[in-house]
């Protein structure tokens, strides 16, 4: 995915990952760019701002992996959203396929409304410019702005595809430590769907239209 900063628009040019083969175009884009709502992506497709192999497409068009997609959204956002920025990264592991980064609290992972610069994505593009060729610059999961912890970043398309599949299959285990308000006397489980907050779009919340989410918690 090439992220080019232009005067009139932010262009996203990339190849559709093979693991998204068989998906509708709008659903594939939603998985690759979750910072944009599905309705916004559908609107861009309808307005002809999204092309598939150089031609206009509909939201219902199926992709099979490997197609070239270009997104040219109008700029109602900061022009610096996808520019490299010299932001220090705490890299705890790195090999030819991936990075593991210790994200500090206060650092936003991906540019979005209210935080178009100073994000982890901007830092990654400075550290490793080749990540511009990977969907979402190799970011396969995220942590909230005020949450610290380890983030895995793919350095190759093959690694990105593998990591996404593992996350979808729930074969990756993630553990968090949290300070909570009140008293919790025993271990338990929270099984509630999580999606975007219906009113505060920059937040996540338990909602009937959210995705299944299970959290097992243990009192330390």
PyMOL commands that place a pseudoatom at each C-alpha (Angstrom):
pseudoatom trace, name=CA, resn=UNK, resi=1, chain=A, elem=C, hetatm=0, pos=[0.000, 0.000, 0.000]
pseudoatom trace, name=CA, resn=UNK, resi=2, chain=A, elem=C, hetatm=0, pos=[1.546, 3.287, -1.034]
pseudoatom trace, name=CA, resn=UNK, resi=3, chain=A, elem=C, hetatm=0, pos=[0.456, 6.231, 1.074]
pseudoatom trace, name=CA, resn=UNK, resi=4, chain=A, elem=C, hetatm=0, pos=[1.108, 9.470, -0.775]
pseudoatom trace, name=CA, resn=UNK, resi=5, chain=A, elem=C, hetatm=0, pos=[0.413, 12.895, 0.620]
pseudoatom trace, name=CA, resn=UNK, resi=6, chain=A, elem=C, hetatm=0, pos=[-1.110, 15.094, -2.063]
pseudoatom trace, name=CA, resn=UNK, resi=7, chain=A, elem=C, hetatm=0, pos=[-2.523, 18.595, -2.076]
pseudoatom trace, name=CA, resn=UNK, resi=8, chain=A, elem=C, hetatm=0, pos=[-6.075, 17.603, -2.867]
pseudoatom trace, name=CA, resn=UNK, resi=9, chain=A, elem=C, hetatm=0, pos=[-6.370, 14.080, -1.516]
pseudoatom trace, name=CA, resn=UNK, resi=10, chain=A, elem=C, hetatm=0, pos=[-4.800, 11.292, 0.471]
pseudoatom trace, name=CA, resn=UNK, resi=11, chain=A, elem=C, hetatm=0, pos=[-4.244, 8.440, -1.973]
pseudoatom trace, name=CA, resn=UNK, resi=12, chain=A, elem=C, hetatm=0, pos=[-4.193, 4.811, -0.876]
pseudoatom trace, name=CA, resn=UNK, resi=13, chain=A, elem=C, hetatm=0, pos=[-2.862, 2.457, -3.569]
pseudoatom trace, name=CA, resn=UNK, resi=14, chain=A, elem=C, hetatm=0, pos=[-2.459, -1.178, -2.617]
pseudoatom trace, name=CA, resn=UNK, resi=15, chain=A, elem=C, hetatm=0, pos=[-2.983, -4.814, -3.542]
pseudoatom trace, name=CA, resn=UNK, resi=16, chain=A, elem=C, hetatm=0, pos=[-5.858, -6.681, -1.916]
pseudoatom trace, name=CA, resn=UNK, resi=17, chain=A, elem=C, hetatm=0, pos=[-4.406, -9.365, 0.426]
pseudoatom trace, name=CA, resn=UNK, resi=18, chain=A, elem=C, hetatm=0, pos=[-5.182, -12.914, -0.631]
pseudoatom trace, name=CA, resn=UNK, resi=19, chain=A, elem=C, hetatm=0, pos=[-6.901, -13.745, 2.668]
pseudoatom trace, name=CA, resn=UNK, resi=20, chain=A, elem=C, hetatm=0, pos=[-9.672, -11.275, 1.777]
pseudoatom trace, name=CA, resn=UNK, resi=21, chain=A, elem=C, hetatm=0, pos=[-10.509, -13.154, -1.422]
pseudoatom trace, name=CA, resn=UNK, resi=22, chain=A, elem=C, hetatm=0, pos=[-14.249, -13.739, -1.796]
pseudoatom trace, name=CA, resn=UNK, resi=23, chain=A, elem=C, hetatm=0, pos=[-15.235, -10.637, 0.181]
pseudoatom trace, name=CA, resn=UNK, resi=24, chain=A, elem=C, hetatm=0, pos=[-17.252, -7.730, -1.143]
pseudoatom trace, name=CA, resn=UNK, resi=25, chain=A, elem=C, hetatm=0, pos=[-15.123, -4.705, -1.915]
pseudoatom trace, name=CA, resn=UNK, resi=26, chain=A, elem=C, hetatm=0, pos=[-16.635, -2.591, 0.869]
pseudoatom trace, name=CA, resn=UNK, resi=27, chain=A, elem=C, hetatm=0, pos=[-16.172, -5.356, 3.447]
pseudoatom trace, name=CA, resn=UNK, resi=28, chain=A, elem=C, hetatm=0, pos=[-12.581, -5.946, 2.361]
pseudoatom trace, name=CA, resn=UNK, resi=29, chain=A, elem=C, hetatm=0, pos=[-11.826, -2.231, 2.667]
pseudoatom trace, name=CA, resn=UNK, resi=30, chain=A, elem=C, hetatm=0, pos=[-13.480, -2.107, 6.072]
pseudoatom trace, name=CA, resn=UNK, resi=31, chain=A, elem=C, hetatm=0, pos=[-11.161, -4.839, 7.344]
pseudoatom trace, name=CA, resn=UNK, resi=32, chain=A, elem=C, hetatm=0, pos=[-8.107, -3.111, 5.928]
pseudoatom trace, name=CA, resn=UNK, resi=33, chain=A, elem=C, hetatm=0, pos=[-9.072, 0.374, 7.097]
pseudoatom trace, name=CA, resn=UNK, resi=34, chain=A, elem=C, hetatm=0, pos=[-11.200, -0.007, 10.255]
pseudoatom trace, name=CA, resn=UNK, resi=35, chain=A, elem=C, hetatm=0, pos=[-10.546, 3.635, 11.108]
pseudoatom trace, name=CA, resn=UNK, resi=36, chain=A, elem=C, hetatm=0, pos=[-13.079, 4.464, 8.352]
pseudoatom trace, name=CA, resn=UNK, resi=37, chain=A, elem=C, hetatm=0, pos=[-16.712, 3.447, 8.794]
pseudoatom trace, name=CA, resn=UNK, resi=38, chain=A, elem=C, hetatm=0, pos=[-18.296, 1.108, 6.267]
pseudoatom trace, name=CA, resn=UNK, resi=39, chain=A, elem=C, hetatm=0, pos=[-20.824, 3.786, 5.302]
pseudoatom trace, name=CA, resn=UNK, resi=40, chain=A, elem=C, hetatm=0, pos=[-17.999, 6.229, 4.537]
pseudoatom trace, name=CA, resn=UNK, resi=41, chain=A, elem=C, hetatm=0, pos=[-16.196, 3.648, 2.396]
pseudoatom trace, name=CA, resn=UNK, resi=42, chain=A, elem=C, hetatm=0, pos=[-19.432, 2.850, 0.559]
pseudoatom trace, name=CA, resn=UNK, resi=43, chain=A, elem=C, hetatm=0, pos=[-19.970, 6.561, -0.084]
pseudoatom trace, name=CA, resn=UNK, resi=44, chain=A, elem=C, hetatm=0, pos=[-16.469, 6.892, -1.538]
pseudoatom trace, name=CA, resn=UNK, resi=45, chain=A, elem=C, hetatm=0, pos=[-17.103, 3.870, -3.768]
pseudoatom trace, name=CA, resn=UNK, resi=46, chain=A, elem=C, hetatm=0, pos=[-20.427, 5.323, -4.943]
pseudoatom trace, name=CA, resn=UNK, resi=47, chain=A, elem=C, hetatm=0, pos=[-18.785, 8.680, -5.684]
pseudoatom trace, name=CA, resn=UNK, resi=48, chain=A, elem=C, hetatm=0, pos=[-16.159, 6.989, -7.850]
pseudoatom trace, name=CA, resn=UNK, resi=49, chain=A, elem=C, hetatm=0, pos=[-13.337, 7.723, -5.423]
pseudoatom trace, name=CA, resn=UNK, resi=50, chain=A, elem=C, hetatm=0, pos=[-12.397, 4.029, -5.297]
pseudoatom trace, name=CA, resn=UNK, resi=51, chain=A, elem=C, hetatm=0, pos=[-11.137, 2.131, -8.344]
pseudoatom trace, name=CA, resn=UNK, resi=52, chain=A, elem=C, hetatm=0, pos=[-10.464, -1.572, -8.792]
pseudoatom trace, name=CA, resn=UNK, resi=53, chain=A, elem=C, hetatm=0, pos=[-7.700, -2.360, -11.285]
pseudoatom trace, name=CA, resn=UNK, resi=54, chain=A, elem=C, hetatm=0, pos=[-8.070, 1.179, -12.596]
pseudoatom trace, name=CA, resn=UNK, resi=55, chain=A, elem=C, hetatm=0, pos=[-11.838, 1.038, -13.113]
pseudoatom trace, name=CA, resn=UNK, resi=56, chain=A, elem=C, hetatm=0, pos=[-14.844, 2.140, -11.090]
pseudoatom trace, name=CA, resn=UNK, resi=57, chain=A, elem=C, hetatm=0, pos=[-16.422, -0.592, -8.971]
pseudoatom trace, name=CA, resn=UNK, resi=58, chain=A, elem=C, hetatm=0, pos=[-19.475, -1.090, -6.805]
pseudoatom trace, name=CA, resn=UNK, resi=59, chain=A, elem=C, hetatm=0, pos=[-19.547, -1.900, -3.116]
pseudoatom trace, name=CA, resn=UNK, resi=60, chain=A, elem=C, hetatm=0, pos=[-20.893, -5.373, -3.954]
pseudoatom trace, name=CA, resn=UNK, resi=61, chain=A, elem=C, hetatm=0, pos=[-18.037, -6.230, -6.327]
pseudoatom trace, name=CA, resn=UNK, resi=62, chain=A, elem=C, hetatm=0, pos=[-16.175, -9.281, -5.066]
pseudoatom trace, name=CA, resn=UNK, resi=63, chain=A, elem=C, hetatm=0, pos=[-12.412, -9.243, -4.768]
pseudoatom trace, name=CA, resn=UNK, resi=64, chain=A, elem=C, hetatm=0, pos=[-10.262, -12.347, -5.024]
pseudoatom trace, name=CA, resn=UNK, resi=65, chain=A, elem=C, hetatm=0, pos=[-6.918, -11.083, -3.806]
pseudoatom trace, name=CA, resn=UNK, resi=66, chain=A, elem=C, hetatm=0, pos=[-4.161, -9.405, -5.781]
pseudoatom trace, name=CA, resn=UNK, resi=67, chain=A, elem=C, hetatm=0, pos=[-6.329, -6.695, -7.357]
pseudoatom trace, name=CA, resn=UNK, resi=68, chain=A, elem=C, hetatm=0, pos=[-4.999, -3.148, -7.371]
pseudoatom trace, name=CA, resn=UNK, resi=69, chain=A, elem=C, hetatm=0, pos=[-7.249, -0.800, -5.432]
pseudoatom trace, name=CA, resn=UNK, resi=70, chain=A, elem=C, hetatm=0, pos=[-6.887, 2.977, -5.345]
pseudoatom trace, name=CA, resn=UNK, resi=71, chain=A, elem=C, hetatm=0, pos=[-8.728, 5.149, -2.835]
pseudoatom trace, name=CA, resn=UNK, resi=72, chain=A, elem=C, hetatm=0, pos=[-8.744, 8.902, -3.359]
pseudoatom trace, name=CA, resn=UNK, resi=73, chain=A, elem=C, hetatm=0, pos=[-10.823, 10.328, -0.503]
pseudoatom trace, name=CA, resn=UNK, resi=74, chain=A, elem=C, hetatm=0, pos=[-11.414, 14.069, -0.425]
pseudoatom trace, name=CA, resn=UNK, resi=75, chain=A, elem=C, hetatm=0, pos=[-9.243, 15.798, 2.110]
pseudoatom trace, name=CA, resn=UNK, resi=76, chain=A, elem=C, hetatm=0, pos=[-11.302, 16.819, 5.078]
pseudoatom trace, name=CA, resn=UNK, resi=77, chain=A, elem=C, hetatm=0, pos=[-8.406, 15.688, 7.208]
pseudoatom trace, name=CA, resn=UNK, resi=78, chain=A, elem=C, hetatm=0, pos=[-4.874, 16.810, 7.877]
pseudoatom trace, name=CA, resn=UNK, resi=79, chain=A, elem=C, hetatm=0, pos=[-2.523, 16.534, 4.893]
pseudoatom trace, name=CA, resn=UNK, resi=80, chain=A, elem=C, hetatm=0, pos=[0.228, 15.153, 7.118]
pseudoatom trace, name=CA, resn=UNK, resi=81, chain=A, elem=C, hetatm=0, pos=[-1.772, 12.088, 8.158]
pseudoatom trace, name=CA, resn=UNK, resi=82, chain=A, elem=C, hetatm=0, pos=[0.492, 9.563, 6.445]
pseudoatom trace, name=CA, resn=UNK, resi=83, chain=A, elem=C, hetatm=0, pos=[3.857, 11.295, 6.561]
pseudoatom trace, name=CA, resn=UNK, resi=84, chain=A, elem=C, hetatm=0, pos=[6.863, 9.727, 8.311]
pseudoatom trace, name=CA, resn=UNK, resi=85, chain=A, elem=C, hetatm=0, pos=[7.602, 11.342, 11.667]
pseudoatom trace, name=CA, resn=UNK, resi=86, chain=A, elem=C, hetatm=0, pos=[10.706, 10.912, 13.808]
pseudoatom trace, name=CA, resn=UNK, resi=87, chain=A, elem=C, hetatm=0, pos=[8.930, 9.515, 16.860]
pseudoatom trace, name=CA, resn=UNK, resi=88, chain=A, elem=C, hetatm=0, pos=[10.963, 7.189, 19.127]
pseudoatom trace, name=CA, resn=UNK, resi=89, chain=A, elem=C, hetatm=0, pos=[9.911, 3.537, 19.093]
pseudoatom trace, name=CA, resn=UNK, resi=90, chain=A, elem=C, hetatm=0, pos=[10.572, 1.049, 21.886]
pseudoatom trace, name=CA, resn=UNK, resi=91, chain=A, elem=C, hetatm=0, pos=[11.280, -2.049, 19.772]
pseudoatom trace, name=CA, resn=UNK, resi=92, chain=A, elem=C, hetatm=0, pos=[11.508, -5.155, 21.951]
pseudoatom trace, name=CA, resn=UNK, resi=93, chain=A, elem=C, hetatm=0, pos=[11.883, -7.644, 19.077]
pseudoatom trace, name=CA, resn=UNK, resi=94, chain=A, elem=C, hetatm=0, pos=[12.537, -7.476, 15.342]
pseudoatom trace, name=CA, resn=UNK, resi=95, chain=A, elem=C, hetatm=0, pos=[13.281, -9.983, 12.595]
pseudoatom trace, name=CA, resn=UNK, resi=96, chain=A, elem=C, hetatm=0, pos=[12.801, -10.124, 8.822]
pseudoatom trace, name=CA, resn=UNK, resi=97, chain=A, elem=C, hetatm=0, pos=[9.041, -10.661, 9.140]
pseudoatom trace, name=CA, resn=UNK, resi=98, chain=A, elem=C, hetatm=0, pos=[7.796, -8.565, 12.037]
pseudoatom trace, name=CA, resn=UNK, resi=99, chain=A, elem=C, hetatm=0, pos=[8.339, -5.983, 14.747]
pseudoatom trace, name=CA, resn=UNK, resi=100, chain=A, elem=C, hetatm=0, pos=[7.144, -6.097, 18.345]
pseudoatom trace, name=CA, resn=UNK, resi=101, chain=A, elem=C, hetatm=0, pos=[6.745, -2.621, 19.785]
pseudoatom trace, name=CA, resn=UNK, resi=102, chain=A, elem=C, hetatm=0, pos=[6.117, -1.567, 23.362]
pseudoatom trace, name=CA, resn=UNK, resi=103, chain=A, elem=C, hetatm=0, pos=[3.514, 1.157, 22.838]
pseudoatom trace, name=CA, resn=UNK, resi=104, chain=A, elem=C, hetatm=0, pos=[3.400, 3.774, 25.585]
pseudoatom trace, name=CA, resn=UNK, resi=105, chain=A, elem=C, hetatm=0, pos=[0.162, 5.177, 26.936]
pseudoatom trace, name=CA, resn=UNK, resi=106, chain=A, elem=C, hetatm=0, pos=[-0.821, 8.359, 25.126]
pseudoatom trace, name=CA, resn=UNK, resi=107, chain=A, elem=C, hetatm=0, pos=[0.312, 7.232, 21.663]
pseudoatom trace, name=CA, resn=UNK, resi=108, chain=A, elem=C, hetatm=0, pos=[-2.455, 6.804, 19.080]
pseudoatom trace, name=CA, resn=UNK, resi=109, chain=A, elem=C, hetatm=0, pos=[-1.915, 3.786, 16.830]
pseudoatom trace, name=CA, resn=UNK, resi=110, chain=A, elem=C, hetatm=0, pos=[-3.462, 4.982, 13.552]
pseudoatom trace, name=CA, resn=UNK, resi=111, chain=A, elem=C, hetatm=0, pos=[-4.375, 8.442, 12.188]
pseudoatom trace, name=CA, resn=UNK, resi=112, chain=A, elem=C, hetatm=0, pos=[-8.065, 9.215, 12.642]
pseudoatom trace, name=CA, resn=UNK, resi=113, chain=A, elem=C, hetatm=0, pos=[-10.354, 12.082, 13.554]
pseudoatom trace, name=CA, resn=UNK, resi=114, chain=A, elem=C, hetatm=0, pos=[-8.633, 14.317, 16.078]
pseudoatom trace, name=CA, resn=UNK, resi=115, chain=A, elem=C, hetatm=0, pos=[-5.267, 12.564, 15.731]
pseudoatom trace, name=CA, resn=UNK, resi=116, chain=A, elem=C, hetatm=0, pos=[-3.966, 12.893, 12.186]
pseudoatom trace, name=CA, resn=UNK, resi=117, chain=A, elem=C, hetatm=0, pos=[-0.299, 13.180, 13.169]
pseudoatom trace, name=CA, resn=UNK, resi=118, chain=A, elem=C, hetatm=0, pos=[2.002, 11.936, 15.894]
pseudoatom trace, name=CA, resn=UNK, resi=119, chain=A, elem=C, hetatm=0, pos=[0.743, 8.353, 15.663]
pseudoatom trace, name=CA, resn=UNK, resi=120, chain=A, elem=C, hetatm=0, pos=[2.448, 4.982, 15.728]
pseudoatom trace, name=CA, resn=UNK, resi=121, chain=A, elem=C, hetatm=0, pos=[1.852, 4.688, 11.977]
pseudoatom trace, name=CA, resn=UNK, resi=122, chain=A, elem=C, hetatm=0, pos=[3.775, 7.928, 11.374]
pseudoatom trace, name=CA, resn=UNK, resi=123, chain=A, elem=C, hetatm=0, pos=[6.623, 6.594, 13.519]
pseudoatom trace, name=CA, resn=UNK, resi=124, chain=A, elem=C, hetatm=0, pos=[6.673, 3.265, 11.666]
pseudoatom trace, name=CA, resn=UNK, resi=125, chain=A, elem=C, hetatm=0, pos=[6.923, 4.985, 8.282]
pseudoatom trace, name=CA, resn=UNK, resi=126, chain=A, elem=C, hetatm=0, pos=[9.980, 6.876, 9.539]
pseudoatom trace, name=CA, resn=UNK, resi=127, chain=A, elem=C, hetatm=0, pos=[11.600, 3.772, 11.033]
pseudoatom trace, name=CA, resn=UNK, resi=128, chain=A, elem=C, hetatm=0, pos=[10.892, 1.533, 8.031]
pseudoatom trace, name=CA, resn=UNK, resi=129, chain=A, elem=C, hetatm=0, pos=[9.653, 3.324, 4.867]
pseudoatom trace, name=CA, resn=UNK, resi=130, chain=A, elem=C, hetatm=0, pos=[9.024, -0.015, 3.118]
pseudoatom trace, name=CA, resn=UNK, resi=131, chain=A, elem=C, hetatm=0, pos=[5.998, -0.503, 5.391]
pseudoatom trace, name=CA, resn=UNK, resi=132, chain=A, elem=C, hetatm=0, pos=[4.151, 1.890, 3.074]
pseudoatom trace, name=CA, resn=UNK, resi=133, chain=A, elem=C, hetatm=0, pos=[3.724, -1.119, 0.757]
pseudoatom trace, name=CA, resn=UNK, resi=134, chain=A, elem=C, hetatm=0, pos=[1.878, -3.167, 3.412]
pseudoatom trace, name=CA, resn=UNK, resi=135, chain=A, elem=C, hetatm=0, pos=[-1.835, -2.649, 4.175]
pseudoatom trace, name=CA, resn=UNK, resi=136, chain=A, elem=C, hetatm=0, pos=[-2.170, -0.288, 7.153]
pseudoatom trace, name=CA, resn=UNK, resi=137, chain=A, elem=C, hetatm=0, pos=[1.639, -0.167, 7.263]
pseudoatom trace, name=CA, resn=UNK, resi=138, chain=A, elem=C, hetatm=0, pos=[1.735, -3.637, 8.794]
pseudoatom trace, name=CA, resn=UNK, resi=139, chain=A, elem=C, hetatm=0, pos=[-0.479, -2.796, 11.769]
pseudoatom trace, name=CA, resn=UNK, resi=140, chain=A, elem=C, hetatm=0, pos=[-2.690, -5.845, 12.361]
pseudoatom trace, name=CA, resn=UNK, resi=141, chain=A, elem=C, hetatm=0, pos=[-4.192, -4.965, 15.736]
pseudoatom trace, name=CA, resn=UNK, resi=142, chain=A, elem=C, hetatm=0, pos=[-4.311, -1.943, 17.979]
pseudoatom trace, name=CA, resn=UNK, resi=143, chain=A, elem=C, hetatm=0, pos=[-4.326, -0.692, 21.522]
pseudoatom trace, name=CA, resn=UNK, resi=144, chain=A, elem=C, hetatm=0, pos=[-6.339, 2.264, 22.756]
pseudoatom trace, name=CA, resn=UNK, resi=145, chain=A, elem=C, hetatm=0, pos=[-4.536, 5.576, 23.076]
pseudoatom trace, name=CA, resn=UNK, resi=146, chain=A, elem=C, hetatm=0, pos=[-4.329, 5.383, 26.859]
pseudoatom trace, name=CA, resn=UNK, resi=147, chain=A, elem=C, hetatm=0, pos=[-3.335, 1.702, 26.923]
pseudoatom trace, name=CA, resn=UNK, resi=148, chain=A, elem=C, hetatm=0, pos=[0.306, 0.635, 26.999]
pseudoatom trace, name=CA, resn=UNK, resi=149, chain=A, elem=C, hetatm=0, pos=[1.553, -2.747, 25.833]
pseudoatom trace, name=CA, resn=UNK, resi=150, chain=A, elem=C, hetatm=0, pos=[3.024, -4.843, 23.053]
pseudoatom trace, name=CA, resn=UNK, resi=151, chain=A, elem=C, hetatm=0, pos=[1.936, -4.444, 19.428]
pseudoatom trace, name=CA, resn=UNK, resi=152, chain=A, elem=C, hetatm=0, pos=[2.941, -6.752, 16.582]
pseudoatom trace, name=CA, resn=UNK, resi=153, chain=A, elem=C, hetatm=0, pos=[3.639, -5.113, 13.212]
pseudoatom trace, name=CA, resn=UNK, resi=154, chain=A, elem=C, hetatm=0, pos=[4.106, -7.131, 10.011]
pseudoatom trace, name=CA, resn=UNK, resi=155, chain=A, elem=C, hetatm=0, pos=[7.071, -6.189, 7.805]
pseudoatom trace, name=CA, resn=UNK, resi=156, chain=A, elem=C, hetatm=0, pos=[5.985, -8.265, 4.802]
pseudoatom trace, name=CA, resn=UNK, resi=157, chain=A, elem=C, hetatm=0, pos=[2.681, -8.969, 3.083]
pseudoatom trace, name=CA, resn=UNK, resi=158, chain=A, elem=C, hetatm=0, pos=[3.087, -12.674, 3.868]
pseudoatom trace, name=CA, resn=UNK, resi=159, chain=A, elem=C, hetatm=0, pos=[3.543, -11.943, 7.571]
pseudoatom trace, name=CA, resn=UNK, resi=160, chain=A, elem=C, hetatm=0, pos=[0.593, -9.553, 7.540]
pseudoatom trace, name=CA, resn=UNK, resi=161, chain=A, elem=C, hetatm=0, pos=[-1.655, -12.189, 5.960]
pseudoatom trace, name=CA, resn=UNK, resi=162, chain=A, elem=C, hetatm=0, pos=[-0.533, -14.841, 8.454]
pseudoatom trace, name=CA, resn=UNK, resi=163, chain=A, elem=C, hetatm=0, pos=[-0.994, -12.602, 11.493]
pseudoatom trace, name=CA, resn=UNK, resi=164, chain=A, elem=C, hetatm=0, pos=[-4.453, -11.462, 10.392]
pseudoatom trace, name=CA, resn=UNK, resi=165, chain=A, elem=C, hetatm=0, pos=[-5.523, -15.077, 9.892]
pseudoatom trace, name=CA, resn=UNK, resi=166, chain=A, elem=C, hetatm=0, pos=[-4.238, -16.012, 13.349]
pseudoatom trace, name=CA, resn=UNK, resi=167, chain=A, elem=C, hetatm=0, pos=[-6.137, -13.125, 14.922]
pseudoatom trace, name=CA, resn=UNK, resi=168, chain=A, elem=C, hetatm=0, pos=[-9.310, -14.079, 13.062]
pseudoatom trace, name=CA, resn=UNK, resi=169, chain=A, elem=C, hetatm=0, pos=[-8.931, -17.716, 14.127]
pseudoatom trace, name=CA, resn=UNK, resi=170, chain=A, elem=C, hetatm=0, pos=[-8.318, -16.560, 17.718]
pseudoatom trace, name=CA, resn=UNK, resi=171, chain=A, elem=C, hetatm=0, pos=[-5.136, -18.610, 17.958]
pseudoatom trace, name=CA, resn=UNK, resi=172, chain=A, elem=C, hetatm=0, pos=[-3.304, -15.566, 19.312]
pseudoatom trace, name=CA, resn=UNK, resi=173, chain=A, elem=C, hetatm=0, pos=[-3.603, -15.021, 23.053]
pseudoatom trace, name=CA, resn=UNK, resi=174, chain=A, elem=C, hetatm=0, pos=[-3.516, -11.479, 24.423]
pseudoatom trace, name=CA, resn=UNK, resi=175, chain=A, elem=C, hetatm=0, pos=[-3.243, -10.597, 28.097]
pseudoatom trace, name=CA, resn=UNK, resi=176, chain=A, elem=C, hetatm=0, pos=[-3.877, -7.209, 29.725]
pseudoatom trace, name=CA, resn=UNK, resi=177, chain=A, elem=C, hetatm=0, pos=[-3.425, -5.869, 33.230]
pseudoatom trace, name=CA, resn=UNK, resi=178, chain=A, elem=C, hetatm=0, pos=[-5.927, -3.276, 34.371]
pseudoatom trace, name=CA, resn=UNK, resi=179, chain=A, elem=C, hetatm=0, pos=[-6.703, -1.232, 37.454]
pseudoatom trace, name=CA, resn=UNK, resi=180, chain=A, elem=C, hetatm=0, pos=[-10.457, -1.200, 38.005]
pseudoatom trace, name=CA, resn=UNK, resi=181, chain=A, elem=C, hetatm=0, pos=[-12.788, 0.897, 40.119]
pseudoatom trace, name=CA, resn=UNK, resi=182, chain=A, elem=C, hetatm=0, pos=[-14.707, -1.048, 42.737]
pseudoatom trace, name=CA, resn=UNK, resi=183, chain=A, elem=C, hetatm=0, pos=[-14.267, -4.552, 44.103]
pseudoatom trace, name=CA, resn=UNK, resi=184, chain=A, elem=C, hetatm=0, pos=[-13.957, -7.775, 42.130]
pseudoatom trace, name=CA, resn=UNK, resi=185, chain=A, elem=C, hetatm=0, pos=[-13.875, -10.822, 44.364]
pseudoatom trace, name=CA, resn=UNK, resi=186, chain=A, elem=C, hetatm=0, pos=[-13.337, -13.672, 41.940]
pseudoatom trace, name=CA, resn=UNK, resi=187, chain=A, elem=C, hetatm=0, pos=[-12.292, -14.561, 38.413]
pseudoatom trace, name=CA, resn=UNK, resi=188, chain=A, elem=C, hetatm=0, pos=[-14.840, -14.434, 35.623]
pseudoatom trace, name=CA, resn=UNK, resi=189, chain=A, elem=C, hetatm=0, pos=[-15.699, -13.883, 31.980]
pseudoatom trace, name=CA, resn=UNK, resi=190, chain=A, elem=C, hetatm=0, pos=[-17.223, -11.038, 29.979]
pseudoatom trace, name=CA, resn=UNK, resi=191, chain=A, elem=C, hetatm=0, pos=[-18.954, -12.207, 26.799]
pseudoatom trace, name=CA, resn=UNK, resi=192, chain=A, elem=C, hetatm=0, pos=[-20.422, -9.159, 25.062]
pseudoatom trace, name=CA, resn=UNK, resi=193, chain=A, elem=C, hetatm=0, pos=[-20.202, -7.839, 21.470]
pseudoatom trace, name=CA, resn=UNK, resi=194, chain=A, elem=C, hetatm=0, pos=[-17.973, -4.791, 21.020]
pseudoatom trace, name=CA, resn=UNK, resi=195, chain=A, elem=C, hetatm=0, pos=[-18.314, -2.168, 18.287]
pseudoatom trace, name=CA, resn=UNK, resi=196, chain=A, elem=C, hetatm=0, pos=[-18.053, 1.553, 17.722]
pseudoatom trace, name=CA, resn=UNK, resi=197, chain=A, elem=C, hetatm=0, pos=[-19.888, 3.685, 20.252]
pseudoatom trace, name=CA, resn=UNK, resi=198, chain=A, elem=C, hetatm=0, pos=[-23.185, 4.784, 18.618]
pseudoatom trace, name=CA, resn=UNK, resi=199, chain=A, elem=C, hetatm=0, pos=[-22.552, 8.435, 19.462]
pseudoatom trace, name=CA, resn=UNK, resi=200, chain=A, elem=C, hetatm=0, pos=[-18.841, 8.846, 20.269]
pseudoatom trace, name=CA, resn=UNK, resi=201, chain=A, elem=C, hetatm=0, pos=[-17.387, 7.361, 17.080]
pseudoatom trace, name=CA, resn=UNK, resi=202, chain=A, elem=C, hetatm=0, pos=[-13.816, 7.478, 18.353]
pseudoatom trace, name=CA, resn=UNK, resi=203, chain=A, elem=C, hetatm=0, pos=[-14.706, 5.102, 21.207]
pseudoatom trace, name=CA, resn=UNK, resi=204, chain=A, elem=C, hetatm=0, pos=[-15.635, 1.432, 21.413]
pseudoatom trace, name=CA, resn=UNK, resi=205, chain=A, elem=C, hetatm=0, pos=[-18.515, 0.097, 23.478]
pseudoatom trace, name=CA, resn=UNK, resi=206, chain=A, elem=C, hetatm=0, pos=[-20.685, -2.943, 24.103]
pseudoatom trace, name=CA, resn=UNK, resi=207, chain=A, elem=C, hetatm=0, pos=[-23.328, -2.800, 21.385]
pseudoatom trace, name=CA, resn=UNK, resi=208, chain=A, elem=C, hetatm=0, pos=[-25.760, -5.248, 19.802]
pseudoatom trace, name=CA, resn=UNK, resi=209, chain=A, elem=C, hetatm=0, pos=[-24.253, -4.635, 16.367]
pseudoatom trace, name=CA, resn=UNK, resi=210, chain=A, elem=C, hetatm=0, pos=[-20.679, -5.219, 17.553]
pseudoatom trace, name=CA, resn=UNK, resi=211, chain=A, elem=C, hetatm=0, pos=[-18.401, -8.162, 16.919]
pseudoatom trace, name=CA, resn=UNK, resi=212, chain=A, elem=C, hetatm=0, pos=[-18.261, -11.104, 19.346]
pseudoatom trace, name=CA, resn=UNK, resi=213, chain=A, elem=C, hetatm=0, pos=[-15.738, -10.468, 22.111]
pseudoatom trace, name=CA, resn=UNK, resi=214, chain=A, elem=C, hetatm=0, pos=[-14.843, -12.664, 25.067]
pseudoatom trace, name=CA, resn=UNK, resi=215, chain=A, elem=C, hetatm=0, pos=[-12.633, -11.502, 27.925]
pseudoatom trace, name=CA, resn=UNK, resi=216, chain=A, elem=C, hetatm=0, pos=[-11.545, -13.846, 30.708]
pseudoatom trace, name=CA, resn=UNK, resi=217, chain=A, elem=C, hetatm=0, pos=[-10.367, -11.941, 33.761]
pseudoatom trace, name=CA, resn=UNK, resi=218, chain=A, elem=C, hetatm=0, pos=[-8.400, -12.999, 36.805]
pseudoatom trace, name=CA, resn=UNK, resi=219, chain=A, elem=C, hetatm=0, pos=[-8.023, -11.123, 40.073]
pseudoatom trace, name=CA, resn=UNK, resi=220, chain=A, elem=C, hetatm=0, pos=[-4.332, -10.751, 40.923]
for i in range(1, 220): cmd.bond("trace and resi %d" % i, "trace and resi %d" % (i + 1))
show_as sticks, trace
zoom trace
